[in-house]
């Protein structure tokens, strides 16, 4: 009798330990509480690192000078102070400059995405002499820093008379030599390699040529790769200030370039003279200018977030 009770107790204890272990560590195919806690803890920590600067800028951009100087006001301003944005708008000349920025970023991004897709498809679906050498050369363009080729490119563009014009960005993108074009070519190469050979053979039996197969079958299947490539290309062209300032000079400019000149431009427009203390530049105005520069990218991301996440998930690309 005692042995039977002891056996039942051992069985209950063993069952409870298994349930506890299942709850904490999970089973095959499921995650336990500790695993989920670790994963969500890491995600929250990484998310905070990325979101903190944005939240800090947003909070300070709505603060008046009194709030900025008040140590009791940390995150929430005492009032919704919009004068910072009004001044940042006027300093940046926002809407005309936004149109000009889109002009010098969207067109090269579209050209780069289209050309990278065509080159990636050629490397993935065709076999030709010297293919491996050409592919290595394409990847080498990403390894070589752009500062190394900047002077030869500047002299070459000067001979072509395209300095100060969008062609300084558009022509390299159209020939597969835009900003980080090698990454996008590799993305399309990996994506088109997964293209089923049977579909291509069936289309050829129906009389379809290579270009028709590319436009009617390959492109619809590679929509995630197009979304990822365009968004990354758009962001990189938007944030490029070094090459843009050299190749465009004073003829063209962008919001990030003007943000670098924000302090000097503000002091010219709002000189702090004759006792006009309200004209002095402060952190709130600087943060407002930075938020205005980042805002278009945030809007694009929120609009395309669903397709972007789906594209990353389907193509297995993590980006950078």
PEQUIKA-V149739 format. One record per residue. N is the residue number from 1. RES is the residue in one letter. D_LAST is the distance of its C-alpha to the last C-alpha in whole Angstrom. Layout:
N,RES,D_LAST
N,RES,D_LAST
//
This chain:
1,X,67
2,X,65
3,X,63
4,X,62
5,X,61
6,X,59
7,X,58
8,X,57
9,X,55
10,X,53
11,X,52
12,X,51
13,X,49
14,X,47
15,X,46
16,X,45
17,X,43
18,X,41
19,X,41
20,X,39
21,X,37
22,X,36
23,X,35
24,X,33
25,X,32
26,X,32
27,X,33
28,X,32
29,X,29
30,X,29
31,X,28
32,X,30
33,X,30
34,X,29
35,X,26
36,X,25
37,X,26
38,X,23
39,X,20
40,X,21
41,X,22
42,X,18
43,X,17
44,X,19
45,X,18
46,X,14
47,X,15
48,X,18
49,X,16
50,X,13
51,X,17
52,X,19
53,X,18
54,X,19
55,X,22
56,X,23
57,X,23
58,X,24
59,X,27
60,X,28
61,X,28
62,X,31
63,X,33
64,X,36
65,X,37
66,X,40
67,X,37
68,X,35
69,X,38
70,X,39
71,X,37
72,X,38
73,X,36
74,X,32
75,X,30
76,X,33
77,X,34
78,X,38
79,X,38
80,X,36
81,X,36
82,X,34
83,X,36
84,X,33
85,X,31
86,X,34
87,X,34
88,X,30
89,X,31
90,X,34
91,X,32
92,X,29
93,X,31
94,X,29
95,X,29
96,X,30
97,X,27
98,X,25
99,X,27
100,X,26
101,X,23
102,X,22
103,X,24
104,X,22
105,X,19
106,X,20
107,X,22
108,X,20
109,X,17
110,X,20
111,X,21
112,X,18
113,X,17
114,X,21
115,X,21
116,X,18
117,X,19
118,X,23
119,X,22
120,X,20
121,X,23
122,X,25
123,X,23
124,X,23
125,X,27
126,X,29
127,X,30
128,X,32
129,X,33
130,X,30
131,X,27
132,X,26
133,X,26
134,X,25
135,X,21
136,X,21
137,X,22
138,X,19
139,X,16
140,X,18
141,X,17
142,X,14
143,X,15
144,X,18
145,X,17
146,X,18
147,X,20
148,X,22
149,X,23
150,X,23
151,X,27
152,X,28
153,X,26
154,X,28
155,X,31
156,X,30
157,X,29
158,X,33
159,X,35
160,X,33
161,X,34
162,X,31
163,X,30
164,X,30
165,X,29
166,X,26
167,X,27
168,X,25
169,X,22
170,X,23
171,X,25
172,X,22
173,X,20
174,X,23
175,X,23
176,X,20
177,X,19
178,X,17
179,X,14
180,X,12
181,X,14
182,X,14
183,X,10
184,X,12
185,X,15
186,X,14
187,X,13
188,X,16
189,X,18
190,X,17
191,X,18
192,X,21
193,X,22
194,X,22
195,X,25
196,X,28
197,X,31
198,X,34
199,X,32
200,X,32
201,X,36
202,X,37
203,X,36
204,X,38
205,X,41
206,X,41
207,X,41
208,X,37
209,X,36
210,X,33
211,X,32
212,X,33
213,X,31
214,X,28
215,X,29
216,X,30
217,X,29
218,X,25
219,X,24
220,X,25
221,X,23
222,X,20
223,X,20
224,X,16
225,X,15
226,X,16
227,X,15
228,X,11
229,X,12
230,X,14
231,X,12
232,X,9
233,X,12
234,X,14
235,X,11
236,X,11
237,X,15
238,X,16
239,X,14
240,X,15
241,X,19
242,X,20
243,X,20
244,X,21
245,X,24
246,X,25
247,X,26
248,X,27
249,X,29
250,X,31
251,X,31
252,X,28
253,X,26
254,X,23
255,X,22
256,X,20
257,X,22
258,X,25
259,X,24
260,X,24
261,X,28
262,X,28
263,X,30
264,X,33
265,X,33
266,X,34
267,X,37
268,X,38
269,X,38
270,X,39
271,X,41
272,X,42
273,X,46
274,X,49
275,X,48
276,X,46
277,X,44
278,X,42
279,X,40
280,X,38
281,X,35
282,X,33
283,X,30
284,X,30
285,X,30
286,X,27
287,X,25
288,X,27
289,X,26
290,X,22
291,X,22
292,X,23
293,X,21
294,X,18
295,X,20
296,X,20
297,X,16
298,X,17
299,X,20
300,X,18
301,X,15
302,X,18
303,X,20
304,X,17
305,X,16
306,X,18
307,X,17
308,X,14
309,X,14
310,X,17
311,X,15
312,X,12
313,X,15
314,X,17
315,X,15
316,X,13
317,X,9
318,X,7
319,X,4
320,X,0
//
